[in-house]
Amino acid sequence: MNDTTCPDNSALLPPLASSASSSANWAGIISLALGVFGLVTAEFLPASLLTAMAADLGISAGAAGQAVTATALVGAIAAPTIPVITRNLDRKLVLLFLSLLLVISNVLAATAENFAVLLVSRVLLGIALGGFWSMSAALAMRLVPDNLFARAMSVILTGVSVATVCAAPLGAYIGDLWGWRSAFIVAGGLSLVTIIAQFFAIPALPPKDNPNLRTLFELLGRTHVRVALFAVLLVISGHFAGFTYIRPLLEDVTHLPVSAISAILLGYGIGGFFGNFAGALIAERSERFAIASGGALIAILALTLIIGGNNASVAAFSIALWGFAFGAFPIGFQTWIVRAAPDQAEGAGGLLVAAFQIAIASGAIGGGLLVDYIGALGGPVFALIAISVGTLVVLVFGPRKTHSV
C-alpha cells in the first residue's frame, strides 16, 4: 500500500531475532522488491484505466472502481489470516504461491470478458497483496543479518516508491496505445519474472513462528489502538475515494486528453515519492502533526478540485500536491500504532495493514456511489468529508508525547 494502498511494517516489528545466516542474501531482497513493485502496480492500475475498462465491460465508472474494493477487502482479510493458515508451511513455498496468484490475477484481468471475471482477478490479487505484506518484514529478517535489516527493508520498499511514481502514468499511457488490457499483460510479464527470481533467489525457510488470532483481539481491546485504526479508516478511505476516481474527474470535469492525464498522474507519483521523505521527517518529531498536516492539506486540495477542477493548471497542481501530502500518512500511522502497542508491534502491524485495506475498499465504494450519483466530483466530495473528520479525530485524540499501553 504508497501503496499508497500497503504500509511498511518494518517499524512495527519487535527487536530482531538472530539471523539464520551471517551473510546477506541481497538477491533474495531484490526479488522481494520486485514482488512489491508488481503488487503495487497491479493494485493501482485500475485508477489510470477506469473509464476504458468501464466502457469495454459495459459498466459504470463507479462499478469499475469496485475492482479496487474487491482487492482491498480481500487484502484486509488475508493480511492477518495468511500467516495463521500457513504457519506450518515453508515460507518460500508460501511466497511463491502468493506470487503465482499475482501472475494468475494479471492474466485474468487482461482476458476478462465481463465484470465477474475481473472481480475474480482482483480477489486473487487481494490474497497475494495481504499475504505478502503480512510476511515481508519477517522474510527480510531471515535473509540478512540484524545490522542490515533496515537497509534491506529500504531496498524492498523501493519497489513501492517506483510503483507509486510509474504505475498510474504508465498504465494510462500503455492503455491509450494498445488498450487497457495491454497494461495488465505488461504487469503479468513482470509478475512472471518476479516468481522466477524468487524461486532461484530465496532459500528454503522452514516456519519459525506459531501465530494465532488471540493477540489481535487483545490489541483491539486497547483504546489507543482502536483510535488509531478508526483514524486510518477515515483518512485513508477519503484519500482513496479521491485517487480511485481521479481519471473520470480529469476527463469529465477538466476535459483533458489521455496524454495530459498521464502527465498529471506522473506528477502525483513524483509528489508522493518526495512526500514519503517529508512525512518521515515530520513524523520523527510528531506523528500526530504529520498525519494532521497531511490530512488538512488534502482536505483543502479536495475543496480546490471541487471548486476549480475545470481548470487544467489548478487540477494538475492540486493532484501533484495531493500525492505529496499523502506521504505523511503511512509513516505517521506506523509510528502511532507501534507506540500504542510496543509490546505487540508485529500484531499491531497486521491490524494496520488490514485497516488500510478496509479503508481503501470503503473509499472505493463511497466514492463510486457518489460518482454514479452526482458525477465525477463525487470522489473529491467524499474525500473532503472523510479526511476532514479523520483529521479532527487525529488532532483531538492523536498521540501526544507519552503513550499508555
N, C-alpha and C positions, 0 to 999 in steps of 0.2 A: 502496500500500500503505500509517490511521493506519498506510491502508492497508495505518495499520493495515496490509494486505497488501502497500505500494509506497513506498519511501523517497524523500526529496528528494535529487536528485543535484547540486544547486547547489553544495553544499560540496565535491563531488568533482571539480570541473572545474579545469583548469589556468587560468592567467591569461587573462582575457578578451581575445578578439580585438577588433579595431576594429569598432565597429558600422557597419552599412551606411548608417545614416542618423543625423543628429544629433537628430532628433525622435523622441519615444516614441510607439509605437502602442499606446495603452492599451486601445483596443477589441479589438485582437488578443490582448492579455494576458488580458483578461476572458473572451474566448471560449475561451482555453486553460483558465482556471479553471473555466468551465462544463464543459469536457471532463473535467477531473479529477473534478469533483463527480459527473458522470454515470457515469464508470468505477468510482469507489469505491463509489457507491451500488449499482450493478448487481452488483459483486463481493460486497458484504456482505448483499444481500437474502436469500439462502438461509438465513443464520443465524437470521433472525427469522421465516421461513416454513417451516422444515424439516418440522415434523410435518404441517402441512396439505398440503405438496407430496407427502410420502411417502404419506399416506392417499389422496390423489386419484389418484396414479400407481400405487398398489398395490405399493409397495416399502417396505423398512425405512427407519428414520431414518438408519441408518449408510450405506445405499446412496444415499439422497438427499444425504447430505453429500459424496459423491463429485462432485457438481456443482461444489463448491468445489475439489476436487482437480484436475478437468479444467482449470478456468480457470488454476489456479496452475502446473500442469505446462507448459501451452502458453505461458503468460506467461514462464516461465523460459527457454524456447527462443527465444521471439520477441524478448526484450529485447536479447540480443547479436547476433541474426541479421538482424532487420529493417533496421537501418542498413546492413548489408553488402549485403543483397539489393537494396535500393532506392537504393544510393549514387549512381546516375546519374539519378534522378528529382527533379523539383521537389519540395521539402519540403512545399509547400502541398498538392500532389496526394496525397502520402503521408498527410498529416494527415487530409485529407478522406476518403480511403479507410478509414483506421482508425476515424474517426467513423461512417462508413457501416456498418462491421462492428458497431459498438455498437448502432446502430439495428436492424439485422437480428437481432442476438443477443436483444434485448429482445422483438422481435416473435415470434421462435421460442419463447422461454421462455413468453410469455403464451399461446401457442396450442398448446403441446406436449401431445400426447395420450398420449405414452409416454416412458419414461426415455431412450430413444435420441435422440429429438428434443431433449430437454432438454440432454443432453450435447453435442450439436452446437452448440446455442446458447451453451453455456459455453466451448466450444473457440474459437468466434469471438470471444467476449469476451476470452479469454486472449491472442489475437493482438493485439487492439486495445489491451489493457492493457499488455502487454510492449512493443509498438512505441511507444506514446505515451510511456511513462516513459523509454525509451531516448533520445528526441529532445526532450523537453520543455524541458530547460535550454538546449539548443542553439538551439531556436526562440526562446526568450525573449531569448537573447543577440543575435539578429538583429532583434528588434522594438523594442529600447530601447537607448539609449546605455549605455556601460560603467558610468557612475556611477549608473545607475538599475537595474542588473541585479538587485541584492539585493532592492530594493523590488518589482520585477516578479515575482521568484520568490515573495516573500511573498504577493503577490496571488494567484498561481496556486495556491499551497498552501493558501490559504483554502478552496478547494474541498474539499481533504482534510479539514480541520477541521470544516467544516459537514456534510459527508457522514458523518464519524465520529459526530457528535452526532445527526444526523437519520435516517440510513438505517435502522438497525435498529428503533428505536421506531416510526417512521412506517410502515415495511414491515409490522410486526406489526399496527399499528392499521388501516391500509388493508386488509390481508389479512383481518382479522376482520370488517370492514364489508362488503366486496364480494367476498371470496375472494382467494386468494393470487395468482391471475393478474392481478388488477387492479393489484397493486403493480408488476408488470413492464410493464403498459400505461402507467402513470404514468411509469415510468422511460424507456419508449420515447418518450413525448411529449417529455420533457426532452432526450433524445438527438437528436431531430429538430430542436428549437430550437437545440441546440448546433451541428449541422452547418451550419445556415443562417447562424448568427452567424459561424462560421469562414469560410464561403465569402465573405462580404462584408468581414470584418474583417482577414483575413490576406492580405497581398500575395503575389505570385509570389516564391518563394525558391529560385532555382537552386541545385543542390548545390554545396557548397564543399569538403567533406572527401572522403577516399577511405579509409574504414575497412577493416580486414582482421582476420582471426582470429589472426594471428601474435602480436599484442600480448597477447591474452587468455592464450595458452599460456605466454608469457614470465612474466606475472604469477602464474600458478598455480605457477610454479617457486619463488616466494618464500615462505619459511617464515611470516612474519607475515601474509601474505595468506591462506595456507591455514588458519592457526589461526583468523583472524577469520571466514572463511567457515564453518568447522566449528562455531564457537560460534553463528553465525547459525542453522545448520541445527538445532541442539539447542534453543536458546532459543525461536526463533520457531515451530518445529513444536509445542513444548509449549504455547505461548500459543494457537495456532490450534486445537489439539485441544480445549482448554477452551472457546474462544469459539464455534467452529462448532456445538458440541453443547450450548450453554447453554440453549436453549429446551426440549429434552427433559428436562433436569435440573429446570428450574423447573416444568414440567408434571407430571412423574412422581415427583419427589422432594419438591419444595416444595409441589406441588399448588396452583398459582396460576392464576387466570383470565388470559385474554389481556390484559385491561386492565392488570393488575398487572405482567405480563411486559413490556409496552410501557414502563411507567414505570421499571422496573428497567433495561431496555436504554437508556433515555434517560439514566439515572444513569451507566451505563457510558460513554456517549458524552461526557457532560459531564466525567466524571473524566478521560477520555483527552484532552479539549481542554486542560484545565489541566495534565495530566501532560506534554504536549509542552513547555510553557514551563518547568516544573520540571526536566525532563530536560535541556533545553538549558543551564540554569544550572549544573547539576551537571557536565555533560559539559565545560563550559568549563574546569573545574578538573581533572577526571579522567574520561575516557571509561570507563576500567576500573571506577571506582567507580559511575558512572551505570548501566552495564549490570548489574554485580553486585548493586547495591542493588535495582534493579527486579526482577531475577530472584529474589533471595531473598524479596522481598515477595510476588511471585506464587506462589512455592512454598508459602509459609505460607498464603496465601489458598486455594490449591487444597486443601491439607490441611484447612483450615477448612470448605470446602464438602463434602468427603468425610465429615467428622465431623458437622457441624451444618447441612448443606444442607437438611434438612427444616424448619428454622426460617426463616420468611419474612424476618424482620429481619436475621438473620445472612447469608442469601443475598443480600439487597439490598445490604447494606453491603459484603460481600466483592466482589461484582461491580463496584460503583462504584469501589472502591479498586483492583481489578484493572485497570480502564481507566486509572486514574491511573498505576499502576506501569508499564504498557506504554509510556507516553510517553517513558521513558528510553531505550528500545531504538533507535529509528531514528537519532536524533542521535548516540547513543553509538557505534553501529556505523559510522556515516558517518565520524565523526572518527577512529576507529581505523583504518579501511581507507585513508583518504587519507594518514594519516601513515605507513602501511605501504608506500605506493607513491606518494610525492609527485610523481614524475616521470611517472607514467602514471595520473593521477587519474581521467580520463574512462573509461578501460578498467576501472579498479578499480570505478568506479561501476556499470558494466554487469554485472560479476560479482556485485556486491552485490545488484542487482535480481534477477538470476537465482537467487541463493542464497535470497533472501526467498521467491520464488515456489515453489522446490522445498521449502522448509521449510513453507510453507502447505499444499502438497499432502501432505507427509509427516504433518503434524498431522491433516489431514482423514482420511487413510487409517488411521493408527494409532488415532486417537480413534474413528473409525467402527467399526473391528473390535472395540474394547473395549466400545463402546456396545451393539453387537449381541450381544456375548458375556456381559458382566456387567451391562448395564443403563446407565441414564443417568449414573451416576457414572464411567463409563469415560473420559469427557473429562477431568475433573479428575485422575484417576489417571495418565493419560498425561502430562498437564501437570506434575504433581508430579515424576515420574521424569525427564522430558526436561529440564525447566528446572533442576532441582537439579544434574544432571550438567553442563549448559551453564554454569551459574553457577560451578561448581567449576573448569571449564576457563578461564573468564574470570579468576577470581581467581589461578590458578596461572600461566597463560600470557599473560594480557592485557597490554596496553601499559603501560609504566611512564613515566618522564619522558622517556626517549630512545627513538627507534625507528630501527632499522637498515633499510636497503633491501637 
